[in-house]
Amino acid sequence: MRVYSAYDKEYQARPKQVKKRVARNAARRLMIRKHGKAALKGKDVDHKRSLKRGGSNGYSNLQIRSRKSNRADKT
C-alpha cells in the first residue's frame, strides 16, 4: 500500500487536479457502459487525442489499451 505524503494529498485536492480526475473517471465510466466491466479489467482507457491537446471524452476519442502499452507511450 502506498503511503501518501501531506504534499500529495494537498496536490490531489487542488481544483485543477480534481477536474482532471473527474474527466478520467467519466471516460472510464463511459467505456464500462459500452463494453462492460470485464472488458476493462486490467486495462486503461486511452484518449486518442489527449485532453491536454484538445481531445474530448467522446466515445470516438477513447480506446481500451493494456496498461503497459498505454503508459509506455506517455511522455
N, CA, C and O atoms as a CHARMM CRD file, in Angstrom:
* protein
*
  300
    1    1 MET  N      0.84200  -1.17900   0.00000 PROA 1      0.00000
    2    1 MET  CA     0.00000   0.00000   0.00000 PROA 1      0.00000
    3    1 MET  C      0.88700   1.24200   0.00000 PROA 1      0.00000
    4    1 MET  O      1.84700   1.33100   0.76500 PROA 1      0.00000
    5    2 ARG  N      0.56000   2.18700  -0.85400 PROA 2      0.00000
    6    2 ARG  CA     1.35300   3.40400  -0.95400 PROA 2      0.00000
    7    2 ARG  C      0.99000   4.35600   0.18000 PROA 2      0.00000
    8    2 ARG  O     -0.18200   4.52900   0.51600 PROA 2      0.00000
    9    3 VAL  N      2.00800   4.96200   0.75500 PROA 3      0.00000
   10    3 VAL  CA     1.81400   5.95900   1.79700 PROA 3      0.00000
   11    3 VAL  C      1.94400   7.33100   1.14500 PROA 3      0.00000
   12    3 VAL  O      3.00400   7.68300   0.62700 PROA 3      0.00000
   13    4 TYR  N      0.87400   8.09200   1.17600 PROA 4      0.00000
   14    4 TYR  CA     0.86900   9.41400   0.56500 PROA 4      0.00000
   15    4 TYR  C      1.34400  10.46200   1.55000 PROA 4      0.00000
   16    4 TYR  O      0.95200  10.46200   2.71700 PROA 4      0.00000
   17    5 SER  N      2.18100  11.34500   1.07200 PROA 5      0.00000
   18    5 SER  CA     2.65600  12.42200   1.92300 PROA 5      0.00000
   19    5 SER  C      1.57900  13.49500   2.01000 PROA 5      0.00000
   20    5 SER  O      0.60700  13.48400   1.25400 PROA 5      0.00000
   21    6 ALA  N      1.76300  14.39700   2.92100 PROA 6      0.00000
   22    6 ALA  CA     0.82500  15.51700   3.07100 PROA 6      0.00000
   23    6 ALA  C      0.80000  16.33800   1.78800 PROA 6      0.00000
   24    6 ALA  O     -0.24900  16.84300   1.38700 PROA 6      0.00000
   25    7 TYR  N      1.96200  16.47200   1.14400 PROA 7      0.00000
   26    7 TYR  CA     2.01000  17.23500  -0.10600 PROA 7      0.00000
   27    7 TYR  C      1.16200  16.56700  -1.18100 PROA 7      0.00000
   28    7 TYR  O      0.41200  17.24200  -1.88500 PROA 7      0.00000
   29    8 ASP  N      1.27400  15.24000  -1.31500 PROA 8      0.00000
   30    8 ASP  CA     0.49000  14.52200  -2.32100 PROA 8      0.00000
   31    8 ASP  C     -1.00600  14.72200  -2.09600 PROA 8      0.00000
   32    8 ASP  O     -1.75500  14.95500  -3.04500 PROA 8      0.00000
   33    9 LYS  N     -1.43000  14.63200  -0.86400 PROA 9      0.00000
   34    9 LYS  CA    -2.85300  14.82100  -0.54900 PROA 9      0.00000
   35    9 LYS  C     -3.30300  16.23600  -0.89800 PROA 9      0.00000
   36    9 LYS  O     -4.38500  16.43300  -1.45200 PROA 9      0.00000
   37   10 GLU  N     -2.46800  17.21600  -0.56900 PROA 10     0.00000
   38   10 GLU  CA    -2.79500  18.60900  -0.86900 PROA 10     0.00000
   39   10 GLU  C     -2.83300  18.83200  -2.38700 PROA 10     0.00000
   40   10 GLU  O     -3.71800  19.51500  -2.90300 PROA 10     0.00000
   41   11 TYR  N     -1.86500  18.24700  -3.08300 PROA 11     0.00000
   42   11 TYR  CA    -1.79000  18.39900  -4.53900 PROA 11     0.00000
   43   11 TYR  C     -3.02200  17.80500  -5.21800 PROA 11     0.00000
   44   11 TYR  O     -3.59100  18.42600  -6.11600 PROA 11     0.00000
   45   12 GLN  N     -3.43300  16.63000  -4.80700 PROA 12     0.00000
   46   12 GLN  CA    -4.58600  15.96600  -5.40900 PROA 12     0.00000
   47   12 GLN  C     -5.90000  16.66400  -5.07400 PROA 12     0.00000
   48   12 GLN  O     -6.90700  16.43100  -5.74200 PROA 12     0.00000
   49   13 ALA  N     -5.90500  17.51100  -4.05700 PROA 13     0.00000
   50   13 ALA  CA    -7.11300  18.24200  -3.67600 PROA 13     0.00000
   51   13 ALA  C     -7.24800  19.56400  -4.42600 PROA 13     0.00000
   52   13 ALA  O     -8.27500  20.23200  -4.30800 PROA 13     0.00000
   53   14 ARG  N     -6.24400  19.94900  -5.18500 PROA 14     0.00000
   54   14 ARG  CA    -6.29800  21.20800  -5.93200 PROA 14     0.00000
   55   14 ARG  C     -7.38200  21.12300  -7.00600 PROA 14     0.00000
   56   14 ARG  O     -7.55600  20.07400  -7.62600 PROA 14     0.00000
   57   15 PRO  N     -8.09700  22.19900  -7.22700 PROA 15     0.00000
   58   15 PRO  CA    -9.20700  22.18200  -8.19500 PROA 15     0.00000
   59   15 PRO  C     -8.81700  21.69000  -9.58300 PROA 15     0.00000
   60   15 PRO  O     -9.58300  20.96900 -10.22200 PROA 15     0.00000
   61   16 LYS  N     -7.64700  22.06800 -10.05000 PROA 16     0.00000
   62   16 LYS  CA    -7.20200  21.63500 -11.38200 PROA 16     0.00000
   63   16 LYS  C     -7.04300  20.11300 -11.43600 PROA 16     0.00000
   64   16 LYS  O     -7.43300  19.48000 -12.41700 PROA 16     0.00000
   65   17 GLN  N     -6.47200  19.53000 -10.38400 PROA 17     0.00000
   66   17 GLN  CA    -6.26700  18.08500 -10.34800 PROA 17     0.00000
   67   17 GLN  C     -7.58900  17.34400 -10.16700 PROA 17     0.00000
   68   17 GLN  O     -7.78600  16.26700 -10.73000 PROA 17     0.00000
   69   18 VAL  N     -8.48600  17.92200  -9.38600 PROA 18     0.00000
   70   18 VAL  CA    -9.81300  17.30900  -9.20200 PROA 18     0.00000
   71   18 VAL  C    -10.54300  17.27100 -10.54100 PROA 18     0.00000
   72   18 VAL  O    -11.17900  16.27000 -10.87300 PROA 18     0.00000
   73   19 LYS  N    -10.45700  18.34900 -11.30700 PROA 19     0.00000
   74   19 LYS  CA   -11.11400  18.42000 -12.61200 PROA 19     0.00000
   75   19 LYS  C    -10.56200  17.35600 -13.56200 PROA 19     0.00000
   76   19 LYS  O    -11.32500  16.71000 -14.28000 PROA 19     0.00000
   77   20 LYS  N     -9.23900  17.17200 -13.56700 PROA 20     0.00000
   78   20 LYS  CA    -8.62600  16.15100 -14.41800 PROA 20     0.00000
   79   20 LYS  C     -9.07200  14.75000 -14.00700 PROA 20     0.00000
   80   20 LYS  O     -9.37500  13.91500 -14.85900 PROA 20     0.00000
   81   21 ARG  N     -9.11000  14.49800 -12.70100 PROA 21     0.00000
   82   21 ARG  CA    -9.51500  13.18000 -12.19600 PROA 21     0.00000
   83   21 ARG  C    -10.95500  12.88300 -12.54600 PROA 21     0.00000
   84   21 ARG  O    -11.28700  11.75700 -12.91700 PROA 21     0.00000
   85   22 VAL  N    -11.81600  13.88100 -12.43300 PROA 22     0.00000
   86   22 VAL  CA   -13.23600  13.71800 -12.77200 PROA 22     0.00000
   87   22 VAL  C    -13.37700  13.35800 -14.25500 PROA 22     0.00000
   88   22 VAL  O    -14.18900  12.50500 -14.61200 PROA 22     0.00000
   89   23 ALA  N    -12.59000  14.00600 -15.11200 PROA 23     0.00000
   90   23 ALA  CA   -12.64000  13.72400 -16.54800 PROA 23     0.00000
   91   23 ALA  C    -12.18200  12.29700 -16.84300 PROA 23     0.00000
   92   23 ALA  O    -12.80400  11.60000 -17.64500 PROA 23     0.00000
   93   24 ARG  N    -11.10000  11.85900 -16.20000 PROA 24     0.00000
   94   24 ARG  CA   -10.61600  10.48300 -16.40600 PROA 24     0.00000
   95   24 ARG  C    -11.64700   9.46300 -15.94000 PROA 24     0.00000
   96   24 ARG  O    -11.89000   8.46300 -16.61600 PROA 24     0.00000
   97   25 ASN  N    -12.24500   9.71600 -14.79600 PROA 25     0.00000
   98   25 ASN  CA   -13.24900   8.79100 -14.27100 PROA 25     0.00000
   99   25 ASN  C    -14.48700   8.74600 -15.16000 PROA 25     0.00000
  100   25 ASN  O    -15.07900   7.68000 -15.33400 PROA 25     0.00000
  101   26 ALA  N    -14.88500   9.87500 -15.72000 PROA 26     0.00000
  102   26 ALA  CA   -16.04200   9.92200 -16.61900 PROA 26     0.00000
  103   26 ALA  C    -15.77400   9.10000 -17.87800 PROA 26     0.00000
  104   26 ALA  O    -16.66000   8.39400 -18.36000 PROA 26     0.00000
  105   27 ALA  N    -14.55800   9.18800 -18.40800 PROA 27     0.00000
  106   27 ALA  CA   -14.19900   8.41700 -19.60100 PROA 27     0.00000
  107   27 ALA  C    -14.25200   6.92500 -19.30200 PROA 27     0.00000
  108   27 ALA  O    -14.74200   6.14600 -20.11900 PROA 27     0.00000
  109   28 ARG  N    -13.75900   6.52700 -18.15200 PROA 28     0.00000
  110   28 ARG  CA   -13.77600   5.10300 -17.78700 PROA 28     0.00000
  111   28 ARG  C    -15.21500   4.61100 -17.60500 PROA 28     0.00000
  112   28 ARG  O    -15.55000   3.51000 -18.04100 PROA 28     0.00000
  113   29 ARG  N    -16.06000   5.41600 -16.96900 PROA 29     0.00000
  114   29 ARG  CA   -17.46800   5.01400 -16.79500 PROA 29     0.00000
  115   29 ARG  C    -18.17300   4.84300 -18.13500 PROA 29     0.00000
  116   29 ARG  O    -18.97200   3.92300 -18.30500 PROA 29     0.00000
  117   30 LEU  N    -17.87900   5.72600 -19.08500 PROA 30     0.00000
  118   30 LEU  CA   -18.47000   5.61700 -20.41700 PROA 30     0.00000
  119   30 LEU  C    -18.06900   4.29800 -21.07700 PROA 30     0.00000
  120   30 LEU  O    -18.91100   3.60600 -21.64900 PROA 30     0.00000
  121   31 MET  N    -16.78600   3.95500 -20.99500 PROA 31     0.00000
  122   31 MET  CA   -16.31700   2.71500 -21.61100 PROA 31     0.00000
  123   31 MET  C    -16.87700   1.48900 -20.89300 PROA 31     0.00000
  124   31 MET  O    -17.13300   0.46700 -21.53000 PROA 31     0.00000
  125   32 ILE  N    -17.06600   1.57400 -19.59800 PROA 32     0.00000
  126   32 ILE  CA   -17.68200   0.46000 -18.86700 PROA 32     0.00000
  127   32 ILE  C    -19.11900   0.26300 -19.33100 PROA 32     0.00000
  128   32 ILE  O    -19.56600  -0.87200 -19.50200 PROA 32     0.00000
  129   33 ARG  N    -19.85000   1.36600 -19.53800 PROA 33     0.00000
  130   33 ARG  CA   -21.23200   1.24600 -20.03500 PROA 33     0.00000
  131   33 ARG  C    -21.27300   0.62000 -21.42100 PROA 33     0.00000
  132   33 ARG  O    -22.17400  -0.16600 -21.71400 PROA 33     0.00000
  133   34 LYS  N    -20.31500   0.95400 -22.27500 PROA 34     0.00000
  134   34 LYS  CA   -20.30800   0.45000 -23.65200 PROA 34     0.00000
  135   34 LYS  C    -19.81100  -0.99100 -23.75300 PROA 34     0.00000
  136   34 LYS  O    -20.36300  -1.78200 -24.51800 PROA 34     0.00000
  137   35 HSD  N    -18.76700  -1.34300 -22.98400 PROA 35     0.00000
  138   35 HSD  CA   -18.09700  -2.62400 -23.16400 PROA 35     0.00000
  139   35 HSD  C    -18.23200  -3.58200 -21.98700 PROA 35     0.00000
  140   35 HSD  O    -17.94400  -4.77100 -22.12600 PROA 35     0.00000
  141   36 GLY  N    -18.65900  -3.09200 -20.84600 PROA 36     0.00000
  142   36 GLY  CA   -18.76400  -3.93900 -19.66200 PROA 36     0.00000
  143   36 GLY  C    -17.50200  -3.87900 -18.82400 PROA 36     0.00000
  144   36 GLY  O    -16.41100  -3.60700 -19.32600 PROA 36     0.00000
  145   37 LYS  N    -17.67300  -4.13400 -17.55700 PROA 37     0.00000
  146   37 LYS  CA   -16.56500  -4.02500 -16.60900 PROA 37     0.00000
  147   37 LYS  C    -15.48500  -5.07100 -16.87100 PROA 37     0.00000
  148   37 LYS  O    -14.29900  -4.79800 -16.68900 PROA 37     0.00000
  149   38 ALA  N    -15.88700  -6.25400 -17.29300 PROA 38     0.00000
  150   38 ALA  CA   -14.92100  -7.33100 -17.52300 PROA 38     0.00000
  151   38 ALA  C    -13.95500  -6.99200 -18.65500 PROA 38     0.00000
  152   38 ALA  O    -12.78700  -7.37900 -18.60200 PROA 38     0.00000
  153   39 ALA  N    -14.42000  -6.28200 -19.66800 PROA 39     0.00000
  154   39 ALA  CA   -13.56700  -5.92100 -20.80700 PROA 39     0.00000
  155   39 ALA  C    -12.47300  -4.93800 -20.41000 PROA 39     0.00000
  156   39 ALA  O    -11.44900  -4.85100 -21.08700 PROA 39     0.00000
  157   40 LEU  N    -12.67300  -4.20300 -19.33200 PROA 40     0.00000
  158   40 LEU  CA   -11.69500  -3.21000 -18.90500 PROA 40     0.00000
  159   40 LEU  C    -10.81800  -3.68300 -17.75400 PROA 40     0.00000
  160   40 LEU  O     -9.95200  -2.93900 -17.29200 PROA 40     0.00000
  161   41 LYS  N    -11.02900  -4.89600 -17.29100 PROA 41     0.00000
  162   41 LYS  CA   -10.25000  -5.39200 -16.16100 PROA 41     0.00000
  163   41 LYS  C     -8.76900  -5.46300 -16.54400 PROA 41     0.00000
  164   41 LYS  O     -8.39900  -6.14300 -17.50000 PROA 41     0.00000
  165   42 GLY  N     -7.93700  -4.75800 -15.79400 PROA 42     0.00000
  166   42 GLY  CA    -6.50700  -4.73500 -16.05800 PROA 42     0.00000
  167   42 GLY  C     -6.11200  -3.86800 -17.23500 PROA 42     0.00000
  168   42 GLY  O     -4.97200  -3.94300 -17.69500 PROA 42     0.00000
  169   43 LYS  N     -7.01700  -3.05400 -17.73100 PROA 43     0.00000
  170   43 LYS  CA    -6.74600  -2.21000 -18.89700 PROA 43     0.00000
  171   43 LYS  C     -6.93300  -0.74400 -18.53800 PROA 43     0.00000
  172   43 LYS  O     -7.50900  -0.41100 -17.50300 PROA 43     0.00000
  173   44 ASP  N     -6.44000   0.11800 -19.40300 PROA 44     0.00000
  174   44 ASP  CA    -6.61000   1.56000 -19.25800 PROA 44     0.00000
  175   44 ASP  C     -7.50500   2.08000 -20.37100 PROA 44     0.00000
  176   44 ASP  O     -7.58200   1.49300 -21.45000 PROA 44     0.00000
  177   45 VAL  N     -8.17600   3.18200 -20.09400 PROA 45     0.00000
  178   45 VAL  CA    -8.92400   3.88600 -21.13400 PROA 45     0.00000
  179   45 VAL  C     -8.00800   4.99800 -21.61800 PROA 45     0.00000
  180   45 VAL  O     -7.59400   5.86200 -20.84500 PROA 45     0.00000
  181   46 ASP  N     -7.69800   4.96400 -22.90700 PROA 46     0.00000
  182   46 ASP  CA    -6.76700   5.91300 -23.50000 PROA 46     0.00000
  183   46 ASP  C     -7.52200   6.92300 -24.34700 PROA 46     0.00000
  184   46 ASP  O     -8.47500   6.57100 -25.04200 PROA 46     0.00000
  185   47 HSD  N     -7.10300   8.15800 -24.29000 PROA 47     0.00000
  186   47 HSD  CA    -7.63200   9.19100 -25.17100 PROA 47     0.00000
  187   47 HSD  C     -6.74500   9.21600 -26.40900 PROA 47     0.00000
  188   47 HSD  O     -5.53900   9.43900 -26.29600 PROA 47     0.00000
  189   48 LYS  N     -7.31400   8.99400 -27.57800 PROA 48     0.00000
  190   48 LYS  CA    -6.53400   9.00800 -28.81700 PROA 48     0.00000
  191   48 LYS  C     -5.86800  10.36400 -28.98400 PROA 48     0.00000
  192   48 LYS  O     -4.67700  10.45300 -29.28200 PROA 48     0.00000
  193   49 ARG  N     -6.64000  11.40400 -28.79200 PROA 49     0.00000
  194   49 ARG  CA    -6.10000  12.76900 -28.74600 PROA 49     0.00000
  195   49 ARG  C     -6.25800  13.22800 -27.29800 PROA 49     0.00000
  196   49 ARG  O     -7.37400  13.31300 -26.78600 PROA 49     0.00000
  197   50 SER  N     -5.15300  13.51900 -26.65300 PROA 50     0.00000
  198   50 SER  CA    -5.17500  13.81700 -25.22300 PROA 50     0.00000
  199   50 SER  C     -6.05600  15.02800 -24.90900 PROA 50     0.00000
  200   50 SER  O     -6.24500  15.91400 -25.74200 PROA 50     0.00000
  201   51 LEU  N     -6.57800  15.04000 -23.70900 PROA 51     0.00000
  202   51 LEU  CA    -7.39600  16.17300 -23.25800 PROA 51     0.00000
  203   51 LEU  C     -6.56700  17.45400 -23.26400 PROA 51     0.00000
  204   51 LEU  O     -7.07200  18.53500 -23.56800 PROA 51     0.00000
  205   52 LYS  N     -5.30900  17.31700 -22.92900 PROA 52     0.00000
  206   52 LYS  CA    -4.40600  18.46600 -22.89400 PROA 52     0.00000
  207   52 LYS  C     -4.23400  19.08900 -24.27500 PROA 52     0.00000
  208   52 LYS  O     -3.98500  20.28800 -24.39200 PROA 52     0.00000
  209   53 ARG  N     -4.36600  18.27500 -25.31700 PROA 53     0.00000
  210   53 ARG  CA    -4.19200  18.75800 -26.69300 PROA 53     0.00000
  211   53 ARG  C     -5.51000  18.98400 -27.40400 PROA 53     0.00000
  212   53 ARG  O     -5.56000  19.00500 -28.63400 PROA 53     0.00000
  213   54 GLY  N     -6.56700  19.15300 -26.64700 PROA 54     0.00000
  214   54 GLY  CA    -7.84600  19.49900 -27.24500 PROA 54     0.00000
  215   54 GLY  C     -8.77000  18.33500 -27.50600 PROA 54     0.00000
  216   54 GLY  O     -9.81100  18.50800 -28.13900 PROA 54     0.00000
  217   55 GLY  N     -8.41600  17.14300 -27.03100 PROA 55     0.00000
  218   55 GLY  CA    -9.27900  15.97600 -27.19600 PROA 55     0.00000
  219   55 GLY  C    -10.48500  16.06600 -26.28300 PROA 55     0.00000
  220   55 GLY  O    -10.59500  16.97900 -25.46500 PROA 55     0.00000
  221   56 SER  N    -11.38100  15.11800 -26.43000 PROA 56     0.00000
  222   56 SER  CA   -12.59300  15.12900 -25.61800 PROA 56     0.00000
  223   56 SER  C    -12.78900  13.76600 -24.96300 PROA 56     0.00000
  224   56 SER  O    -12.01400  12.83600 -25.18700 PROA 56     0.00000
  225   57 ASN  N    -13.82400  13.66700 -24.16300 PROA 57     0.00000
  226   57 ASN  CA   -14.20900  12.39600 -23.56600 PROA 57     0.00000
  227   57 ASN  C    -15.25400  11.68800 -24.41600 PROA 57     0.00000
  228   57 ASN  O    -15.89700  10.74700 -23.95200 PROA 57     0.00000
  229   58 GLY  N    -15.42600  12.12900 -25.64600 PROA 58     0.00000
  230   58 GLY  CA   -16.37200  11.48500 -26.54600 PROA 58     0.00000
  231   58 GLY  C    -15.94200  10.06800 -26.86100 PROA 58     0.00000
  232   58 GLY  O    -14.75000   9.75900 -26.85900 PROA 58     0.00000
  233   59 TYR  N    -16.90800   9.20800 -27.13100 PROA 59     0.00000
  234   59 TYR  CA   -16.62900   7.79400 -27.38300 PROA 59     0.00000
  235   59 TYR  C    -15.63900   7.61000 -28.53400 PROA 59     0.00000
  236   59 TYR  O    -14.80000   6.71100 -28.48500 PROA 59     0.00000
  237   60 SER  N    -15.72600   8.44200 -29.55800 PROA 60     0.00000
  238   60 SER  CA   -14.85000   8.29100 -30.71900 PROA 60     0.00000
  239   60 SER  C    -13.39400   8.63900 -30.40300 PROA 60     0.00000
  240   60 SER  O    -12.50300   8.30100 -31.18200 PROA 60     0.00000
  241   61 ASN  N    -13.13800   9.29900 -29.28700 PROA 61     0.00000
  242   61 ASN  CA   -11.77600   9.66400 -28.90600 PROA 61     0.00000
  243   61 ASN  C    -11.18800   8.70400 -27.87500 PROA 61     0.00000
  244   61 ASN  O    -10.05700   8.90100 -27.43000 PROA 61     0.00000
  245   62 LEU  N    -11.92400   7.68700 -27.49400 PROA 62     0.00000
  246   62 LEU  CA   -11.47100   6.76400 -26.45500 PROA 62     0.00000
  247   62 LEU  C    -11.15800   5.40200 -27.03800 PROA 62     0.00000
  248   62 LEU  O    -11.77500   4.96500 -28.01000 PROA 62     0.00000
  249   63 GLN  N    -10.17200   4.72800 -26.41700 PROA 63     0.00000
  250   63 GLN  CA    -9.86100   3.35300 -26.79500 PROA 63     0.00000
  251   63 GLN  C     -9.38600   2.59900 -25.56200 PROA 63     0.00000
  252   63 GLN  O     -8.88100   3.19400 -24.61100 PROA 63     0.00000
  253   64 ILE  N     -9.55300   1.29200 -25.59100 PROA 64     0.00000
  254   64 ILE  CA    -9.11200   0.43900 -24.49500 PROA 64     0.00000
  255   64 ILE  C     -7.73300  -0.09400 -24.86300 PROA 64     0.00000
  256   64 ILE  O     -7.53000  -0.64100 -25.94600 PROA 64     0.00000
  257   65 ARG  N     -6.79200   0.07700 -23.94300 PROA 65     0.00000
  258   65 ARG  CA    -5.42900  -0.40900 -24.17300 PROA 65     0.00000
  259   65 ARG  C     -4.91700  -1.08500 -22.91900 PROA 65     0.00000
  260   65 ARG  O     -5.40900  -0.83600 -21.81900 PROA 65     0.00000
  261   66 SER  N     -3.92900  -1.93900 -23.09200 PROA 66     0.00000
  262   66 SER  CA    -3.31000  -2.55700 -21.92200 PROA 66     0.00000
  263   66 SER  C     -2.61000  -1.46500 -21.12500 PROA 66     0.00000
  264   66 SER  O     -2.19500  -0.44700 -21.67900 PROA 66     0.00000
  265   67 ARG  N     -2.48700  -1.68300 -19.84600 PROA 67     0.00000
  266   67 ARG  CA    -1.81800  -0.68500 -19.00100 PROA 67     0.00000
  267   67 ARG  C     -0.39700  -0.43300 -19.47500 PROA 67     0.00000
  268   67 ARG  O      0.06200   0.70800 -19.53300 PROA 67     0.00000
  269   68 LYS  N      0.28700  -1.50800 -19.81100 PROA 68     0.00000
  270   68 LYS  CA     1.69000  -1.39300 -20.21200 PROA 68     0.00000
  271   68 LYS  C      1.84300  -0.53700 -21.47400 PROA 68     0.00000
  272   68 LYS  O      2.67800   0.36800 -21.50700 PROA 68     0.00000
  273   69 SER  N      1.05800  -0.81100 -22.49100 PROA 69     0.00000
  274   69 SER  CA     1.20600  -0.04800 -23.73600 PROA 69     0.00000
  275   69 SER  C      0.71600   1.38800 -23.59000 PROA 69     0.00000
  276   69 SER  O      1.29400   2.30200 -24.17800 PROA 69     0.00000
  277   70 ASN  N     -0.34200   1.59100 -22.81500 PROA 70     0.00000
  278   70 ASN  CA    -0.86400   2.94300 -22.63800 PROA 70     0.00000
  279   70 ASN  C      0.12300   3.83100 -21.89800 PROA 70     0.00000
  280   70 ASN  O      0.30400   4.99800 -22.24700 PROA 70     0.00000
  281   71 ARG  N      0.74900   3.28300 -20.89100 PROA 71     0.00000
  282   71 ARG  CA     1.66100   4.08900 -20.07700 PROA 71     0.00000
  283   71 ARG  C      3.04600   4.19600 -20.68100 PROA 71     0.00000
  284   71 ARG  O      3.81700   5.07500 -20.29800 PROA 71     0.00000
  285   72 ALA  N      3.38300   3.31000 -21.62800 PROA 72     0.00000
  286   72 ALA  CA     4.70500   3.33400 -22.25300 PROA 72     0.00000
  287   72 ALA  C      4.86200   4.50500 -23.21000 PROA 72     0.00000
  288   72 ALA  O      5.95600   5.05900 -23.32300 PROA 72     0.00000
  289   73 ASP  N      3.79600   4.89500 -23.90200 PROA 73     0.00000
  290   73 ASP  CA     3.94000   5.95400 -24.90400 PROA 73     0.00000
  291   73 ASP  C      3.62700   7.34000 -24.37300 PROA 73     0.00000
  292   73 ASP  O      3.53900   8.28500 -25.15600 PROA 73     0.00000
  293   74 LYS  N      3.46000   7.48700 -23.08900 PROA 74     0.00000
  294   74 LYS  CA     3.22200   8.79500 -22.48300 PROA 74     0.00000
  295   74 LYS  C      4.54700   9.42700 -22.12700 PROA 74     0.00000
  296   74 LYS  O      5.41100   8.79800 -21.51600 PROA 74     0.00000
  297   75 THR  N      4.69700  10.68000 -22.51700 PROA 75     0.00000
  298   75 THR  CA     5.95500  11.36900 -22.19400 PROA 75     0.00000
  299   75 THR  C      5.69300  12.59400 -21.36700 PROA 75     0.00000
  300   75 THR  O      6.63100  13.30200 -20.99900 PROA 75     0.00000
